[in-house]
Amino acid sequence: MIRVRLLQRLEKAWQAFKDSYDGLSERELLEPGVTKAWSVRDIIAHVTTWEEEALKHLPVILEGRRPPRYSVTYGGIDAFNARIAAQKAELPLPEVLRQQDATHRRVIEMVERVPEDQLSAETRFRRRLRLDTYGHYPGHAKAIRRWREQRAVEQGPH
């Protein structure tokens, strides 16, 4: 039952994230300024990066080990985000969307396979999953919705 509820929670947050940019044109998806200089495309790539981090580090947690600390390895999370954003900056939108779908599918598959005792609210596994996925999506969805509302006001009625 815990797994079913967790998958539902994950899906609800994921769908809200995707809904936040649903219907935007390619030009709009590439327009900077949604979150500082980031476009929606950049945010999608960022969210995918954190799902990739979950896929990389959750197995380490399951083995009872600790993933590397971002402060030590990268100089902090902000430095890590900037580094990965720069690496992904030239990816074309179709590739960003392909990576997003493939990575998210792998996250779901992992949650479907992991021992259920790892899915309770208290485990290190569950905490890392939340931070990298369903706890991460809402802030970006909110930023995209706020940007869309601001653009609508600035553009006025058609």
HUDA-V779323 format. One line per field, one symbol per residue. ss: DSSP state (a for helix, b for strand, c for the rest). phi: phi as a letter, one per 40 degrees, with the letter a starting at -180 (. if undefined). psi: psi as a letter, one per 40 degrees, with the letter a starting at -180 (. if undefined). Layout:
BEGIN
ss=???
phi=???
psi=???
END
This chain:
BEGIN
ss=caaaaaaaaaaaaaaaaaaaaccccaaaaaccccbccbcaaaaaaaaaaaaaaaaaaaaaaacccccccaaaacccaaaaaaaaaaaaccccaaaaaaaaaaaaaaaaaaaaaccaaacccccaaaaaaaaacaaaaaaaaaaaaaaaaaaaaaaccc
phi=.cccccccccccccccccccbdgccdcccccchcbfcccddcccccccdccccccccccccccgcbcccccccbghccccdcccdcccdcccddcccccdccccdcccccccccdcccccccccdcccdcccbcccddcccccccccccccccccgcc
psi=ddddddddddddddddddddeheiiddddehiedhbeiidddddddddddddddddddddddeeihiihddddeeidddddddddddedehidddddddddddddddddddddihdeeeideiddddddddebeedddddddddddddddddddeii.
END
